Amino acid sequence: MMMPSSIAPAALLQWVDEVARLTQPDRIQWCDGSAGENSALIAQLTASGELKPLNADTFPECHLYRSHPSDVARVEHLTFVCTEKHEDAGPNNPWMEPAEAHAMIDALFAGCMRGRTLYVVPYCMGPLDSPYARCGVEITDSAYVVLNMRLMTRMGTAALERIVSDGTFVRGLHSTGELDPNRRFIMHFPETLTIKSFGSGYGGNALLGKKCHALRIASHQARREGWLAEHMLIVGLESPAGEIHYVAAAFPSACGKTNLAMLIPPDALPGWKVWTVGDDIAWLHPGADGRLYAINPEAGYFGVVPGTAPSSNRNAYEMIRRDTLFTNVGLTADNEPWWEGRPDGAPVIDWQGRPYDDHGDAKKNPAAHPNSRFTVSAKLNPWFSAAAEAPQGVPLSAIIFGGRRRELAPLVYEARDWQHGVLVGAGVASETTAAATGAVGVVRRDPMAMKPFAGYHFGDYWQHWLDIGTRLSNAPRIFHVNWFRQNAAGKFLWPGFGDNLRVLKWMLDRVAGQVAAQETPIGFLPHPQDLDTTGLSLPQGTLEELLAVDKTAWLKELGEVETYLQEFAPRTPTELHLELGKTLGRFG
């Protein structure tokens, strides 16, 4: 156990004391992030039955945790941004007045840790020696949260030393409470860099360094300090000639982000390598050379496990076979984790710990929850990029937006310039998934894949994107992709997965000025012959269908985008309305 008195700043000691007096824990444990501490917590949770060790021969040092059946996803409708002025939170965020929010949630925290341990978890988001990293402290009564934070962040003594050096930190207070859905709230106070989360043990609501800090609070910090906090993966694409370009991509949850972040090149494109810098969050900073640089603030992956297989994501499939914390998966007879999409084994226990019976409908009665997760250190990825530890980050050649659209959006198109690219990002829409509570399969507008995560008014957020662009003399190109387009029979037109590298290769050719493009009203599209389809068997006419731009459908879409932008008036940037007008005008 780390003793804080000789190193922790006075402000932190005072805050811990205030929280302890409010929550009344039986004991306080300052977490140092050590292997010994981690082993002790695993032993503690195993003894209590909250954690189940998995098959030590086939899944060494892997464990299963089951959350409450009512606590399996983010609760966006109970996630508040509490700014002093309601309009600053924007229509994109549920809002509550700060004093009211503190009073309400503090009443829930009062005495909530009696009989429990209060864990003090100092952590750093980003490389410890990066000027772009930002630190926080999470106070929690969940040992499961501590185990996850050790995998997901730079957690412990070194982070505390960085906090001392910085003189500031994000304050996050969390308790599982009674896991009552009617007493579950996640409150963000961006103006004071504070987070309060009560009543949930699920990662997206309880791992406060992740979405709460690294996106909602950090996006507010980024606007104030002149950078961007984004829901983006970062990958390095190395050509057969050994040249590496880095790209960042923003997709809503469960739309292929992790698969793209760990993409394995197809055999038909020998010599290509894909290096993973990050799979979920990127902090972007304008560099002195006019380029945009990215760091991954996280140190691990908290990925959706259903669908993970050698055919879809071999790196992830192999990576999570050791030293992994699984949440809400099923079990096989030989005590291995099982999820829909795993090619071997069969479930005998479902994600709630009950004997498994699909009752004749495996889709309606899955063995693993559709939003079941794996948590694992990024360094176990066989294609982990050492650049993820680079203090200055990596320079971006391209930014990619995308979503799950069965129709309308072509396979890929390029924005005309940065300003047009911001409009493209602002208009992103995708079908909803199990990563958030609510209906599944409904198309919703999700600008820059940040609808659940932007910590302030979307109009101000888009303006900040436009302002960042004015500081970039060598801005990354902006593209939009749609791997999910279907034909009239409902069949996917594009194979996806590793073959997505073919689309990325075209993007890099565009960055290098090596290929021309078709000019269309929505942007620049590939000439079919410029997409490398070597070794790919596509039915006649498929590429043309993938790259089709339907005028009637797009005029309807642009009308819907215009209506959406109006929701954020009067703060919607004039530039976006002008850009939308230009796009409409190009249709004639």
C-alpha positions in Angstrom: 0.0 0.0 0.0 1.3 3.4 -0.9 1.3 5.9 1.9 0.2 9.3 0.5 1.3 11.8 3.1 4.9 12.3 1.9 4.0 12.8 -1.8 0.3 13.6 -2.4 -0.5 17.3 -2.8 -2.5 19.0 0.0 -5.5 19.5 -2.4 -5.7 15.8 -3.0 -5.4 14.9 0.7 -8.1 17.4 1.6 -10.4 16.0 -1.1 -9.9 12.4 0.0 -10.7 13.4 3.5 -13.9 15.2 2.4 -15.0 12.2 0.4 -14.3 9.8 3.3 -16.3 12.0 5.7 -19.2 11.9 3.2 -19.1 8.2 2.2 -17.9 6.8 5.6 -15.8 3.8 4.3 -14.4 1.2 6.7 -10.9 1.7 5.3 -9.0 3.8 2.7 -6.5 2.2 0.3 -4.2 4.3 -1.8 -3.4 2.4 -5.0 0.2 2.1 -6.2 -0.5 0.2 -9.3 1.9 -2.6 -8.4 1.7 -6.3 -9.4 1.4 -7.3 -5.8 -1.5 -5.0 -5.2 -3.2 -6.3 -8.4 -2.8 -9.9 -7.3 -4.2 -9.1 -3.8 -7.3 -7.5 -5.4 -7.8 -10.5 -7.7 -7.6 -12.8 -4.7 -10.0 -10.7 -2.8 -12.6 -10.7 -5.5 -12.1 -14.4 -6.3 -12.7 -15.2 -2.6 -15.9 -13.2 -2.6 -17.2 -14.9 -5.8 -17.3 -11.6 -7.7 -14.4 -12.8 -10.0 -14.1 -16.2 -11.5 -10.6 -17.5 -12.7 -10.8 -19.1 -16.1 -9.1 -22.1 -17.5 -5.4 -21.6 -16.5 -4.1 -23.8 -19.3 -5.8 -22.2 -22.2 -6.6 -18.7 -20.8 -3.8 -18.1 -18.2 -4.4 -15.2 -15.8 -7.8 -14.5 -17.3 -10.9 -13.8 -15.2 -14.6 -13.4 -15.6 -16.7 -10.6 -14.0 -20.5 -10.5 -14.2 -22.2 -7.1 -13.8 -25.8 -6.8 -12.6 -28.2 -7.7 -15.4 -29.6 -4.1 -15.3 -26.1 -2.6 -15.5 -24.6 -3.6 -18.9 -24.2 -0.5 -20.9 -23.8 3.3 -20.9 -26.8 5.2 -19.7 -26.7 8.3 -21.8 -30.1 9.6 -20.6 -28.7 9.6 -17.0 -25.4 11.2 -18.0 -25.4 14.9 -17.3 -23.2 17.8 -18.2 -23.5 20.3 -15.4 -22.4 23.7 -16.6 -23.3 27.0 -14.9 -25.2 28.1 -18.0 -27.7 25.6 -19.5 -26.9 26.7 -23.1 -23.2 25.9 -22.7 -24.1 22.2 -22.3 -26.0 22.3 -25.6 -29.0 20.3 -26.7 -26.7 17.4 -27.2 -26.3 16.9 -23.5 -28.8 16.3 -20.6 -28.1 19.2 -18.2 -28.5 19.9 -14.6 -27.6 23.0 -12.6 -24.3 22.3 -10.8 -25.4 23.1 -7.2 -28.6 21.0 -7.7 -26.6 18.2 -9.2 -24.0 18.1 -6.4 -26.7 18.2 -3.7 -28.7 15.4 -5.4 -25.8 13.0 -6.0 -24.0 13.8 -2.7 -27.2 12.7 -0.9 -26.7 9.3 -2.6 -23.0 9.2 -1.7 -23.7 9.9 2.0 -22.7 6.8 3.9 -22.6 4.7 0.8 -19.2 3.2 1.5 -20.0 1.8 5.0 -18.6 -1.7 5.2 -16.5 -1.0 2.1 -13.0 0.1 1.1 -12.4 3.5 -0.4 -9.8 3.1 -3.1 -7.8 6.2 -4.2 -6.7 5.6 -7.8 -4.2 8.2 -9.3 -3.9 7.8 -13.0 -2.4 9.5 -16.1 -4.1 9.6 -19.5 -1.3 9.6 -22.1 2.4 8.8 -21.8 3.7 9.9 -18.4 6.3 12.1 -20.0 4.1 13.7 -22.6 3.2 17.4 -22.4 -0.2 16.4 -23.8 -1.0 13.9 -21.1 -3.5 14.9 -18.4 -4.0 13.3 -15.0 -6.8 12.4 -12.7 -7.7 10.6 -9.5 -10.7 8.3 -9.2 -12.1 7.5 -5.8 -14.1 4.3 -5.9 -15.5 1.5 -3.8 -15.1 -1.1 -6.6 -12.0 -3.3 -6.7 -13.2 -4.3 -10.2 -12.8 -0.7 -11.2 -9.2 -0.6 -9.8 -8.3 -3.7 -11.8 -9.6 -2.1 -15.0 -8.0 1.2 -14.3 -4.6 -0.5 -14.0 -5.0 -1.9 -17.5 -6.6 1.1 -19.1 -4.4 3.9 -17.7 -0.9 4.6 -16.4 -2.1 4.1 -12.8 -0.3 4.4 -9.4 2.7 6.0 -7.9 4.2 7.3 -11.2 0.9 9.0 -12.0 0.7 10.6 -8.5 4.2 12.0 -9.1 3.0 13.5 -12.3 0.0 15.0 -10.5 2.4 16.6 -8.0 4.4 18.1 -10.9 1.3 19.3 -12.8 -0.4 20.8 -9.8 -3.8 19.9 -11.1 -6.0 16.8 -11.7 -9.5 15.7 -12.7 -11.5 14.6 -9.7 -13.7 11.5 -10.1 -15.9 10.1 -7.4 -17.6 6.7 -8.0 -19.6 4.3 -6.0 -21.6 1.3 -7.2 -24.2 2.1 -4.6 -27.0 -0.5 -4.6 -26.9 -0.9 -8.4 -30.5 0.5 -8.4 -31.3 1.7 -12.0 -33.5 4.4 -10.3 -30.5 5.7 -8.3 -28.0 5.8 -11.1 -26.4 9.0 -12.3 -23.2 10.1 -14.0 -22.5 13.8 -13.5 -19.8 15.9 -15.2 -18.8 19.3 -14.0 -16.4 20.4 -16.8 -15.8 23.9 -15.4 -14.3 22.4 -12.2 -12.8 19.2 -13.8 -15.0 17.0 -11.6 -16.9 13.7 -12.3 -19.4 12.0 -10.0 -20.8 8.6 -10.9 -23.2 6.6 -8.7 -25.1 3.4 -9.0 -23.3 1.6 -11.8 -20.4 -0.8 -12.0 -20.4 -1.1 -15.8 -17.1 0.1 -17.4 -18.4 3.0 -19.4 -20.1 4.5 -16.3 -17.5 3.4 -13.7 -14.1 3.7 -15.3 -14.0 7.4 -15.0 -10.7 7.8 -16.9 -12.3 6.6 -20.1 -15.3 8.3 -21.6 -16.0 10.6 -18.6 -12.5 12.1 -18.4 -10.8 11.3 -21.7 -13.8 12.6 -23.8 -16.4 14.6 -21.9 -14.1 16.5 -19.5 -11.1 16.5 -21.9 -13.2 17.9 -24.8 -13.9 20.9 -22.5 -10.3 21.2 -21.5 -9.3 20.8 -25.2 -11.5 23.7 -26.3 -10.0 25.9 -23.6 -6.4 24.9 -24.3 -6.5 24.7 -28.1 -6.6 21.0 -29.0 -9.2 18.2 -29.7 -10.3 15.2 -27.6 -11.9 12.8 -30.0 -13.6 9.4 -30.1 -11.0 8.0 -32.6 -8.7 5.1 -33.2 -5.1 5.8 -34.4 -3.2 3.4 -36.6 0.1 3.5 -38.5 0.0 2.1 -42.0 3.4 0.9 -43.2 3.8 0.4 -47.0 5.9 -2.3 -48.5 8.5 0.4 -49.1 8.7 1.0 -45.3 6.9 4.4 -45.3 4.5 4.9 -42.3 1.5 7.2 -42.4 -0.7 7.6 -39.4 -4.5 8.0 -39.6 -7.2 8.6 -37.0 -10.8 7.3 -37.5 -14.1 8.1 -35.7 -16.9 5.5 -35.7 -19.7 5.1 -33.3 -19.4 2.1 -30.9 -19.5 -1.4 -32.4 -19.0 -0.1 -36.0 -15.6 -1.7 -36.5 -13.2 0.6 -34.6 -11.4 -2.1 -32.8 -11.2 -4.3 -36.0 -9.7 -1.4 -38.0 -7.3 -0.5 -35.2 -6.0 -4.0 -35.3 -6.4 -4.7 -39.0 -4.5 -7.5 -40.6 -3.6 -6.9 -44.2 -5.0 -9.4 -46.7 -2.6 -11.9 -48.3 -3.3 -10.2 -51.6 -1.5 -7.1 -50.4 1.9 -8.4 -49.3 4.4 -6.2 -47.5 1.8 -4.0 -45.7 1.9 -3.7 -42.0 -0.7 -2.1 -39.6 0.5 -0.8 -36.3 -2.0 0.0 -33.5 -1.5 3.2 -31.6 -5.0 3.4 -30.1 -8.4 1.8 -30.6 -10.9 4.3 -29.1 -9.8 7.8 -28.1 -7.3 10.3 -29.6 -6.1 13.6 -28.3 -5.1 15.8 -31.3 -2.8 18.8 -31.1 -1.6 21.3 -33.7 2.1 21.0 -34.1 4.7 23.8 -34.7 5.1 22.4 -38.3 1.5 22.9 -39.2 0.6 19.3 -38.9 -1.9 17.7 -36.5 -0.4 15.3 -34.0 -2.3 12.5 -32.0 -1.7 10.7 -28.8 -3.7 7.8 -27.4 -4.5 8.7 -23.8 -5.3 5.1 -22.9 -3.0 2.2 -22.0 -5.4 -0.6 -22.7 -8.4 -1.9 -24.6 -12.0 -2.1 -23.3 -13.4 -3.8 -26.4 -16.7 -5.4 -27.4 -15.9 -9.1 -27.5 -18.9 -10.7 -29.5 -17.8 -11.1 -33.1 -14.1 -11.3 -32.2 -12.7 -14.2 -34.2 -9.6 -15.1 -36.2 -11.4 -14.2 -39.4 -12.5 -10.7 -38.1 -9.8 -9.6 -35.7 -7.0 -12.2 -35.3 -4.8 -9.8 -33.2 -7.6 -9.2 -30.7 -8.6 -12.9 -30.6 -5.0 -14.0 -29.8 -4.3 -11.1 -27.5 -7.2 -11.8 -25.1 -6.1 -15.4 -24.5 -4.0 -14.3 -21.5 -4.0 -11.6 -18.8 -7.5 -10.5 -19.7 -10.5 -9.4 -17.7 -13.7 -10.5 -19.4 -17.1 -9.0 -18.5 -20.5 -10.7 -19.2 -19.4 -13.5 -21.5 -20.6 -17.1 -21.4 -18.6 -20.1 -20.3 -17.8 -23.5 -21.8 -17.8 -26.8 -20.0 -14.0 -26.6 -19.6 -14.3 -23.1 -18.0 -13.2 -21.0 -21.1 -14.9 -17.7 -22.0 -17.4 -18.0 -24.8 -19.0 -15.4 -27.0 -21.0 -15.3 -30.2 -18.5 -15.3 -33.0 -16.0 -17.5 -31.3 -15.3 -20.3 -33.8 -14.7 -23.1 -31.3 -16.2 -24.4 -28.1 -19.9 -24.3 -27.0 -21.5 -22.4 -24.1 -23.0 -24.2 -21.1 -23.3 -21.1 -18.8 -24.7 -17.8 -20.0 -23.5 -14.3 -19.1 -25.7 -14.2 -16.0 -24.3 -17.4 -14.7 -27.3 -19.5 -15.6 -27.3 -22.9 -17.5 -27.4 -21.9 -21.1 -30.4 -22.6 -23.3 -31.0 -20.5 -26.4 -34.7 -21.6 -26.4 -34.4 -22.2 -30.1 -33.3 -18.6 -30.9 -29.7 -17.9 -30.4 -30.0 -14.3 -31.6 -32.7 -13.4 -29.0 -31.0 -15.5 -26.3 -27.2 -15.0 -26.6 -24.8 -16.7 -24.3 -22.7 -13.6 -24.0 -24.3 -10.2 -23.6 -24.1 -8.3 -26.9 -22.1 -5.6 -25.1 -19.8 -8.0 -23.2 -16.3 -6.7 -22.9 -12.6 -7.6 -22.7 -10.1 -5.4 -20.8 -6.4 -6.0 -21.7 -3.1 -4.1 -21.8 -2.4 -2.6 -25.2 1.1 -3.9 -25.0 -0.2 -7.5 -25.5 -1.3 -6.6 -29.0 1.3 -8.2 -31.3 1.2 -5.1 -33.5 1.3 -2.6 -30.7 3.1 0.5 -31.9 6.0 1.9 -29.9 4.8 5.3 -31.2 2.0 5.0 -28.7 4.6 6.0 -26.1 5.9 8.9 -28.1 5.6 12.1 -25.9 4.8 14.3 -28.9 2.4 11.9 -30.5 2.2 10.9 -34.2 1.5 13.2 -37.2 -1.8 12.5 -39.0 -2.0 12.1 -42.7 -5.8 11.5 -42.7 -8.9 11.6 -40.5 -11.7 9.2 -41.3 -15.3 9.5 -40.4 -17.8 6.6 -40.8 -20.8 4.8 -39.6 -23.1 1.9 -40.2 -25.3 2.8 -43.2 -27.1 0.2 -45.2 -27.8 2.7 -48.0 -26.8 6.1 -49.2 -23.1 6.6 -48.2 -20.6 5.2 -50.7 -17.7 3.0 -49.7 -15.4 6.0 -49.5 -15.3 9.7 -50.4 -12.9 12.5 -49.7 -13.9 15.9 -48.4 -12.8 18.9 -50.5 -11.0 20.6 -47.7 -10.9 21.0 -43.9 -14.1 23.1 -43.7 -16.0 20.6 -45.9 -14.6 17.8 -43.8 -16.0 19.4 -40.6 -19.5 19.3 -42.3 -18.9 15.7 -43.3 -18.1 14.9 -39.7 -21.0 16.9 -38.4 -23.4 14.9 -40.6 -22.3 11.4 -39.6 -25.1 9.1 -38.9 -25.2 5.4 -37.9 -27.4 2.6 -36.8 -27.6 2.3 -33.0 -25.9 -0.7 -31.3 -26.0 -2.5 -28.0 -23.2 -0.4 -26.6 -25.8 2.1 -25.4 -29.2 1.5 -23.9 -32.3 1.9 -26.1 -33.5 0.6 -29.4 -31.0 -1.2 -31.7 -30.9 -0.7 -35.5 -32.3 2.8 -35.5 -30.3 5.4 -37.6 -29.3 8.4 -35.5 -27.2 11.4 -36.2 -23.8 11.1 -34.4 -21.5 13.9 -35.4 -17.8 12.9 -35.3 -19.1 9.8 -33.3 -19.1 12.3 -30.4 -22.9 12.6 -29.6 -22.6 10.8 -26.3 -19.3 12.3 -25.4 -18.9 16.0 -26.4 -18.8 17.8 -23.0 -20.3 21.1 -24.4 -22.5 22.6 -27.0 -22.1 21.0 -30.4 -22.3 24.4 -32.1 -19.3 25.5 -30.1 -17.6 22.1 -30.7 -17.9 22.5 -34.5 -16.6 26.0 -34.4 -13.6 24.7 -32.4 -12.9 22.2 -35.2 -13.0 25.0 -37.7 -10.7 27.1 -35.6 -8.2 24.3 -35.2 -8.2 24.0 -39.0 -7.0 27.6 -39.3 -3.8 26.6 -37.3 -2.9 23.8 -39.7 -0.8 24.6 -42.8 -0.5 20.9 -43.6 -3.9 19.6 -42.3 -4.7 15.9 -42.6 -7.1 15.0 -45.5 -10.6 14.1 -44.3 -12.5 11.0 -45.6 -15.8 9.3 -45.0 -16.2 5.5 -45.2 -19.1 3.1 -45.1 -18.1 -0.6 -44.9 -21.7 -1.6 -44.3 -23.5 -0.7 -47.6 -26.0 -3.5 -48.7 -27.7 -4.4 -51.9 -31.4 -4.8 -52.4 -31.3 -8.4 -51.0 -29.7 -7.2 -47.8 -26.2 -8.6 -48.6 -23.1 -6.6 -47.7 -21.4 -5.3 -50.9 -17.9 -5.0 -49.4 -16.0 -7.8 -47.6 -14.7 -5.5 -44.9 -12.2 -6.5 -42.2 -8.7 -6.9 -43.6 -9.8 -5.8 -47.0 -10.6 -2.4 -45.7 -6.8 -1.8 -46.2 -7.6 -1.5 -49.9 -9.6 1.7 -49.1 -7.0 3.0 -46.8 -4.4 2.5 -49.5 -6.4 4.6 -51.9 -6.5 7.3 -49.2 -2.7 7.3 -48.9 -2.4 7.5 -52.6 -4.6 10.6 -52.5 -2.4 12.1 -49.7 0.6 11.4 -51.9 -1.0 12.9 -55.0 -0.6 9.6 -56.9 -4.2 9.1 -58.0 -6.9 11.3 -59.4 -10.5 11.1 -58.2 -14.1 11.5 -59.5 -15.5 14.8 -58.5 -19.0 14.5 -57.2 -21.3 16.9 -55.3 -20.5 15.2 -52.0 -16.7 15.0 -52.5 -14.1 13.1 -54.3 -14.6 9.4 -55.0 -12.2 6.7 -56.3 -12.2 5.7 -59.9 -13.1 2.0 -59.7 -9.8 1.1 -61.3 -7.8 3.0 -58.6 -9.1 0.7 -55.8 -6.7 -2.2 -55.5 -9.0 -5.3 -55.9 -6.1 -7.8 -56.5 -7.3 -11.2 -55.3 -10.7 -10.0 -54.5 -13.7 -11.6 -56.2 -16.5 -9.0 -56.5 -19.5 -9.6 -58.6 -19.8 -7.5 -61.8 -21.0 -4.0 -61.1 -20.4 -4.2 -57.3 -17.7 -1.4 -57.2 -20.0 0.8 -59.2 -22.8 0.2 -56.8 -20.5 0.8 -53.8 -19.4 4.1 -55.3 -22.9 5.3 -56.5 -24.2 8.7 -55.4 -28.0 8.8 -55.6 -29.1 12.4 -56.2 -32.6 12.0 -54.7 -31.4 10.2 -51.6 -28.6 12.7 -51.1 -30.8 15.7 -51.4 -33.0 14.1 -48.7 -30.0 13.4 -46.6 -28.6 16.9 -46.9 -32.1 18.3 -46.0 -32.0 16.2 -42.8 -28.4 17.4 -42.0 -29.6 21.0 -42.4 -32.5 20.3 -40.0 -30.1 18.8 -37.6 -27.7 21.7 -37.7 -30.6 24.0 -37.0 -31.1 22.2 -33.7 -28.0 23.9 -32.4 -28.8 27.5 -33.6 -27.8 30.1 -33.0 -24.4 28.6 -32.2 -24.1 26.5 -35.4 -21.2 28.0 -37.3 -22.1 30.0 -40.3 -19.4 28.3 -42.2 -21.3 24.9 -42.0 -24.4 26.4 -43.4 -22.4 27.9 -46.2 -20.7 24.6 -46.9 -24.0 22.8 -46.9 -25.3 25.3 -49.4 -22.3 24.7 -51.7 -22.9 21.0 -51.6 -26.6 21.4 -52.4 -25.6 23.8 -55.2 -23.3 21.2 -56.8 -26.3 18.9 -57.3 -27.8 21.6 -59.6 
